[in-house]
Amino acid sequence: CQPSAQGRLGTVTDAPDFDASADAETLYNAMKGIGSDKEAILDLVTGRSNAQRQEIVQAYKSSYGKDLIDDLKYELTGHFERLIVSLMRPQAYHDAKEIHDAIKGAGTDEKCLIEVLASRNNQQIHDLVEAYKDAYDSDIEEDVTGETSGHFKKMLVVLLQGTRDEPGVVHTDLIEEDAQVLFAAGEEQWGTEESIFIMLLGNRSFDHLQMVFDKYQEIAETSIEDSIKSELSGDFENLMLAVGTCWTLSDNTPVKSLSLSLQGLGTQDNTLIRIMICRSEIDMLDIRECFRMSYEKSLYNMIKEDTSGDYKRTLLALCGGDDDLAGEFFPEAAQLAYKMWETSAMTKVQLRPTIRPASDFDPAEDAQNLRKAMKGFGTDEDVIIDIVANRSNEQRQEIRQAFKSILGRDLMKDLKSELSKNLERLIIGLMLTPAEFDAKMMRKAMEGAGTDEHALIEILVTRSNEEIHAMNAAYEDGYKKSMEDAIQSDTSGRFSQILTSLVQGAREQGPADWDRALVDAQVSTSCNMTLELADACNEDSDDMEIKFMSILCTRSFPHLRRVFQEFVRCSNKDIEQIIKNEMSGDVKQAMYGIVRSVKNQPNYIAERLYKAMKCIGTDDRALIRIMVSRSEVDLFNVRKEFKETHDCSLHEFIQVETMVVSFHILRVE
């Protein structure tokens, strides 16, 4: 990508005092005799830019009459060999091989096609087309179109032309018109005119698109990214998202791909190698910082934990450093972090449930059908599921009342006697009011041996003041004890104080107060102010926790987004990293949960779902708690975040981890 006025930083640059002949001799000596000096090879190769490596290849042939890449293939093995050899290829030939490997053999690697073609400028595309023809004696466009289809194929063909307006070209008279056209093609109508998106995103310069997307957000009151997510789907959606964010420092495509390549069972080494090589001279420092902000550890540490040997050492050299060692940003990354918080503050997310009120609703009929399903020998679980899963909570309360009025029976007791295990817990959870269910989940988190601190945090940081007040009333009514007293008797120290603060349901409401946000944020000396969070970071941990708590537990979410944004701008520090490095235990988890919820609550909840299912044995209580409580709030958004983060639908993940009946009820298809 070619960002406009924003600089990007790689980790690999031209080596000073470069001598191609001397480097060629070093590599020759490293491979001479029995065995090879792999450390010398990786140190030299990762310490030179791609242009310098091409000079080394030529010098090696001139000095020794041999092909350096052939010698490296002979001497090295495995992923280390693939990585070093790929580094030695000209970038265009490396891209050509990646595209060729992506479309040949069994299946097509659409992610590779997206990563490469969405992020190359015109000249790089032209070089790629020529290199592909030279290396494989084949036309890249014909090969790509033969393995893809639909709008995805059409957009790839557009990108392969390499005819995008050059950087700096902005059609000022078309900015508002283009934004209006995009809005009319998507958000404003039923269905989407994909050809409009293809034409504009495939041909306008990234500088022009940046201005169009800013104007689009004014018109649509939502970001282009969110519109693409709601209007498009599948590989075409992923491709347009990659193109739509490619001009920004917050381009998340390589970050997401790196995360997916390093998590789960086995490392996706081809993806890891491709991205580490392609971005090492462009924007690896930016990717590292975006990675750290998106996940709970640095890219460096994730590579370190998931790879080994010389392969690992080479990848770490390309990565360039461990961002977990410091809480401060380098300047360009601070700009990225500031922009991400700004986007979070400006974007209006439309929350979408997966369960809505049923039309033609008849509570009496539903009550009778539920009774029939439980009457006699055996229980018709399908009927129960079909009714409960297709009614809103308000309608379920009407059914409960009708069941008692018409049949003189307690529906909840009948369901408990007829159902068992997780199905019973799930159905009962759906039949309770939201306040009753939350109160029950808080009670379960605190009763018995041990406390489920994660559940307490998750519930309290994601509920509104009104929901907390209703939960408090339901808890006292059901258990004859205030929730505050229960929390204080079951937790201790600063963590107990944080939960007590949250359970008051007294978080401020309304938009951000800019002047107060500056006071709340840590401000560096360049701002000529010493303010709340600034002092906190320089004090002992006890005072820091008190100041953080006084702000994070009381300010409105819109206000906190501005606070965290200003915190980055003025202090050059990452609020999440400060919490991670300076706090510990349950206090850290509570503060971290608030920050993640403020940034993107559906994403925070999606991560809680993932953690509930990823380990050996599913945390069924957590799964039921989250799915029931979010089904009429934002479960659709949670599903989207889950798919984007883990490259697997929530439906597929639950299907693997639980009974089929569970995901059917929870509407995660």
SVG drawing of the C-alpha trace seen along z (x, -y; Angstrom):
<svg xmlns="http://www.w3.org/2000/svg" viewBox="-57 -24 92 67">
<polyline fill="none" stroke="black" stroke-width="0.4" points="0.0,0.0 1.0,-3.5 -0.3,-5.7 -0.5,-9.4 1.1,-11.7 1.5,-9.1 4.9,-7.5 5.3,-3.8 8.3,-2.1 9.8,1.3 12.2,3.2 14.6,4.0 16.5,1.2 19.6,0.8 22.7,1.8 25.3,-0.9 28.8,-0.3 27.3,2.4 29.7,4.6 28.0,7.1 31.2,9.1 32.2,9.3 28.7,10.5 28.8,13.1 32.1,14.4 30.6,14.6 27.7,16.7 30.0,18.9 32.2,19.6 29.1,20.2 28.1,23.0 31.6,24.4 32.6,27.8 30.5,30.2 27.5,28.5 26.6,24.8 26.9,21.8 23.1,21.0 23.5,18.2 25.9,16.4 23.4,16.9 20.4,15.6 22.3,12.6 23.5,11.5 20.2,12.1 18.0,10.3 20.4,7.5 20.2,6.5 17.3,5.0 15.8,6.9 17.6,4.6 20.9,5.4 20.2,9.1 19.8,9.0 23.3,7.4 24.6,10.2 23.0,12.9 24.7,11.3 28.1,11.0 27.9,14.6 27.4,15.8 30.2,13.5 32.6,14.6 31.9,18.4 30.0,19.2 27.1,20.7 23.5,19.8 23.2,18.6 19.5,19.6 20.3,23.1 23.1,23.4 20.9,22.2 18.2,24.7 20.8,27.5 22.3,26.4 19.1,25.5 15.9,27.4 12.4,27.0 10.7,23.7 14.1,22.1 15.1,22.9 11.8,21.6 12.1,18.4 15.7,17.6 15.2,18.5 12.0,16.3 14.0,13.4 16.6,13.8 14.1,13.6 13.1,10.3 9.9,9.1 8.0,9.5 9.1,13.1 8.2,13.8 4.7,12.4 4.4,14.4 5.3,17.6 2.8,16.8 0.0,16.3 1.0,19.4 1.0,21.5 -2.4,20.0 -4.2,21.1 -2.6,24.3 -3.2,27.7 -6.2,28.6 -8.3,25.6 -7.5,21.9 -5.9,19.8 -8.2,16.7 -6.5,15.0 -3.2,15.0 -4.8,13.5 -6.3,10.8 -3.2,10.0 -1.0,9.7 -3.2,8.0 -5.0,5.6 -1.7,4.2 0.5,3.6 0.8,0.4 0.6,0.1 4.3,0.7 4.4,3.7 1.3,5.2 3.0,4.7 6.2,6.3 4.2,9.2 2.4,9.8 5.7,9.9 7.5,12.1 4.6,14.6 4.8,14.8 8.6,15.3 8.5,17.9 5.5,20.0 5.0,19.1 1.4,18.4 -0.9,15.5 -1.7,14.6 -5.1,13.1 -6.3,16.3 -5.0,18.4 -6.7,16.3 -10.0,16.1 -9.9,19.8 -9.9,20.5 -12.2,17.8 -15.8,16.6 -18.4,13.9 -17.7,10.4 -14.5,11.6 -13.1,12.6 -14.2,9.3 -12.4,7.2 -9.2,9.3 -9.2,8.7 -9.6,4.9 -6.6,5.0 -4.5,7.0 -4.7,4.2 -2.6,2.0 -4.5,-1.1 -5.4,-2.7 -4.9,-6.5 -1.4,-7.3 -0.7,-8.5 -1.5,-12.1 -4.2,-12.2 -7.4,-13.5 -10.5,-14.5 -11.8,-17.1 -14.9,-17.6 -15.8,-13.9 -15.3,-13.4 -18.8,-14.1 -20.3,-12.5 -18.4,-9.3 -19.4,-9.2 -23.1,-9.6 -22.8,-7.0 -21.3,-4.5 -24.1,-5.3 -26.8,-4.9 -25.3,-1.6 -25.3,-0.1 -26.8,-1.5 -29.6,-3.5 -31.2,-0.6 -32.3,3.0 -29.5,5.1 -26.1,3.8 -24.8,2.7 -21.4,4.5 -20.2,3.1 -20.2,-0.5 -18.0,0.7 -15.7,2.5 -15.3,-0.5 -14.6,-3.1 -12.5,-1.0 -10.6,0.6 -9.6,-2.6 -9.4,-5.7 -6.2,-6.6 -5.9,-5.8 -5.6,-9.5 -8.9,-10.1 -10.5,-7.2 -9.5,-8.5 -11.4,-11.7 -14.4,-9.8 -14.6,-7.6 -14.5,-10.5 -17.3,-12.1 -19.1,-8.8 -19.1,-8.6 -20.7,-12.0 -23.5,-11.0 -24.1,-7.4 -23.2,-8.0 -21.2,-4.8 -17.7,-3.9 -17.1,-2.3 -15.7,0.7 -19.0,1.3 -21.0,0.8 -18.9,3.3 -19.3,5.8 -23.1,5.4 -23.6,5.2 -21.1,7.7 -20.1,11.2 -17.5,14.0 -14.2,13.6 -15.6,10.5 -16.3,8.8 -12.8,9.6 -11.2,8.3 -13.1,5.1 -12.3,4.6 -8.6,5.1 -8.8,2.5 -11.0,0.2 -8.5,-0.1 -5.3,0.3 -4.6,-3.5 -4.8,-3.8 -2.2,-3.0 -5.0,-0.9 -5.1,1.6 -5.8,4.8 -5.5,7.4 -1.9,8.4 -2.4,8.2 -5.4,10.5 -3.6,12.9 -0.5,13.0 -2.7,13.8 -4.5,16.6 -1.3,18.0 0.1,18.3 -2.9,19.5 -4.8,22.8 -3.5,26.2 -0.3,25.8 1.3,22.7 0.3,21.6 3.9,21.1 3.3,20.1 1.1,17.2 3.5,16.2 6.5,16.3 4.7,14.3 3.6,11.5 6.9,11.2 8.8,10.9 6.5,8.6 6.0,6.2 9.5,6.2 10.6,3.3 7.2,1.4 5.4,1.2 6.4,4.0 6.7,1.5 3.1,0.4 1.9,3.9 3.7,4.8 1.9,2.0 -1.5,2.8 -0.9,6.4 -0.2,5.5 -3.3,3.3 -5.5,6.1 -4.2,9.1 -3.0,9.7 0.7,10.2 3.3,8.9 3.9,10.3 7.5,11.0 6.4,13.2 3.7,15.0 6.4,15.9 8.8,16.9 6.2,19.3 5.0,20.8 8.1,21.4 11.6,22.9 15.2,23.0 16.8,21.0 13.4,20.4 12.3,18.7 15.5,16.6 15.1,15.4 11.4,14.5 12.3,12.6 15.0,10.7 12.5,9.6 10.0,8.7 12.7,6.4 11.8,6.2 9.5,7.1 6.8,4.5 5.9,6.1 9.1,4.7 7.9,1.1 4.5,-0.6 5.4,-3.5 4.8,-3.8 7.2,-5.0 5.8,-8.1 4.1,-6.5 2.5,-3.8 1.2,-6.5 -0.4,-8.0 -2.0,-4.7 -3.2,-4.1 -4.6,-7.6 -6.5,-7.1 -7.9,-3.7 -9.3,-5.4 -10.6,-8.2 -12.4,-5.8 -13.8,-4.0 -15.1,-7.3 -16.7,-8.4 -18.2,-5.2 -21.8,-4.6 -22.3,-0.9 -25.8,0.4 -26.3,3.2 -28.2,6.1 -29.8,9.0 -30.4,12.5 -33.7,13.0 -36.6,10.7 -40.3,10.7 -42.4,13.3 -45.2,12.1 -48.7,13.4 -47.8,14.2 -50.3,16.0 -49.1,16.7 -52.1,18.9 -51.4,21.2 -47.7,21.3 -48.5,22.2 -50.8,25.1 -48.2,26.4 -45.5,26.3 -47.7,28.3 -48.4,30.9 -44.7,31.2 -44.1,32.1 -47.2,34.2 -47.1,38.0 -44.2,40.3 -41.1,38.4 -40.6,34.8 -40.8,33.3 -37.7,31.1 -37.9,29.9 -41.2,28.2 -39.9,26.6 -36.8,25.4 -38.8,24.1 -41.1,22.0 -38.5,20.6 -35.9,19.8 -38.3,17.9 -39.9,15.6 -38.4,12.5 -37.9,12.4 -40.9,10.1 -43.1,12.7 -41.6,15.5 -42.8,13.7 -46.3,13.6 -46.1,17.3 -45.1,17.9 -48.1,16.0 -50.5,17.7 -49.2,21.1 -50.1,20.4 -53.4,18.7 -54.7,21.3 -53.1,24.5 -52.6,23.6 -49.0,24.8 -45.5,23.2 -43.8,23.4 -40.4,23.0 -40.9,26.0 -42.3,28.1 -39.3,27.3 -36.8,28.2 -38.5,31.5 -38.6,32.5 -35.2,31.2 -31.7,31.9 -28.1,30.8 -27.1,27.9 -30.4,27.9 -32.3,27.3 -29.9,24.5 -30.2,22.9 -34.0,23.0 -34.4,21.9 -32.0,19.0 -34.0,17.9 -37.2,18.0 -36.0,15.8 -36.1,12.1 -32.8,10.5 -32.5,9.1 -33.3,12.5 -30.8,14.2 -28.0,11.7 -28.7,12.0 -28.6,15.8 -25.3,15.6 -23.8,13.3 -24.9,15.7 -23.4,18.7 -20.1,16.9 -19.9,16.4 -21.3,19.5 -19.5,22.7 -15.8,23.2 -14.0,20.5 -15.2,17.4 -15.5,16.9 -13.9,13.5 -14.1,13.4 -17.8,13.8 -18.3,11.0 -16.1,8.7 -17.8,9.6 -21.3,9.0 -20.6,5.7 -18.5,4.1 -21.1,4.8 -24.3,3.8 -25.9,0.4 -26.9,-1.5 -30.5,-0.5 -29.6,3.2 -27.4,3.1 -30.2,1.5 -32.7,4.2 -30.1,6.9 -29.6,5.5 -33.3,5.6 -33.7,9.1 -30.7,10.3 -32.1,8.9 -35.6,10.3 -34.3,13.7 -31.6,14.2 -32.6,11.9 -29.2,10.2 -27.9,7.2 -25.5,7.9 -23.1,5.4 -22.9,7.3 -22.5,10.6 -19.6,9.1 -17.9,7.7 -18.1,10.9 -16.8,13.0 -14.0,10.7 -11.4,8.6 -9.0,5.7 -8.9,3.4 -10.8,5.9 -13.7,5.8 -13.7,2.0 -13.8,2.0 -16.8,4.4 -18.5,2.4 -18.1,-0.7 -19.5,0.9 -22.4,2.5 -23.7,-0.9 -24.8,-1.4 -23.7,-5.1 -21.6,-5.4 -22.0,-8.8 -24.1,-9.1 -23.8,-11.2 -21.2,-12.3 -17.5,-13.0 -16.5,-16.2 -13.3,-17.2 -11.9,-19.6 -12.5,-17.0 -11.1,-14.2 -7.8,-16.2 -7.9,-16.4 -8.6,-12.7 -5.9,-11.7 -2.2,-11.5 -0.6,-14.5 3.1,-14.7 5.3,-17.7 5.1,-18.9 1.4,-19.7 2.6,-21.8 0.1,-19.9 0.4,-17.3 -3.0,-15.6 -4.9,-12.6 -3.6,-9.5 -0.2,-11.1 0.4,-11.3 -1.0,-7.8 1.5,-6.1 4.4,-7.7 3.1,-6.8 3.2,-3.5 0.8,-0.8 -1.7,-1.4 -2.2,-5.1 -2.2,-4.2 -5.0,-1.7 -7.1,-4.2 -6.8,-6.9 -7.5,-4.5 -10.5,-3.1 -11.9,-6.6 -12.0,-7.3 -12.6,-3.9 -15.4,-2.9 -17.4,-6.2 -17.0,-8.0 -19.3,-7.3 -18.0,-5.0 -18.0,-7.9 -16.0,-10.0 -13.5,-7.2 -12.9,-6.7 -11.7,-10.3 -9.7,-9.9 -7.8,-7.0 -7.3,-8.8 -5.8,-11.8 -3.8,-9.5 -2.0,-8.2 -1.5,-11.6 -0.1,-13.4 1.7,-10.6 2.9,-8.3 1.7,-5.4 -0.8,-2.6 -3.5,-2.4 -3.9,1.4 -0.2,2.0 0.1,-0.2 -2.6,2.0 -1.0,5.2 2.5,4.2 1.7,2.2 -1.2,4.1 -1.8,7.8 -4.3,10.4 -8.1,9.7 -7.5,5.9 -5.7,6.1 -8.4,8.3 -11.1,5.9 -9.4,2.8 -8.5,4.6 -12.1,5.7 -13.4,2.1 -10.9,0.8 -11.7,3.6 -15.4,3.1 -15.1,-0.6 -13.1,0.0 -15.3,2.6 -17.8,4.4 -18.9,7.0 -15.3,7.9 -14.7,8.2 -17.7,10.5 -16.5,12.5 -13.2,13.0 -14.9,14.2 -16.8,16.7 -13.6,17.9 -11.9,18.4 -14.9,20.3 -14.5,22.9 -10.9,23.0 -9.5,25.0 -9.9,28.7 -13.5,28.9 -16.0,26.1 -17.0,23.7 -20.7,24.3 -21.8,21.8 -19.9,19.0 -21.2,20.0 -24.8,20.1 -24.4,16.9 -23.1,14.9 -25.3,16.3 -28.5,15.8 -27.7,12.3 -26.6,11.0 -29.1,12.8 -31.5,9.8 -28.8,7.1 -25.9,7.6 -25.2,11.2 -25.2,10.6 -22.3,8.1 -20.6,10.6 -20.9,13.2 -19.2,10.9 -16.4,10.0 -15.8,13.7 -15.6,14.6 -13.2,11.7 -10.9,12.5 -10.8,16.2 -11.5,16.9 -14.2,19.4 -17.9,18.7 -19.3,18.9 -21.8,21.4 -18.9,23.7 -17.0,23.3 -20.0,24.0 -20.9,27.0 -17.6,28.6 -17.6,27.8 -21.2,28.5 -24.3,30.4 -26.1,29.5 -29.2,28.4 -27.2,25.7 -26.2,23.7 -29.6,24.2 -31.3,22.5 -28.8,19.7 -29.2,18.6 -25.6,18.4 -25.9,19.6"/>
</svg>
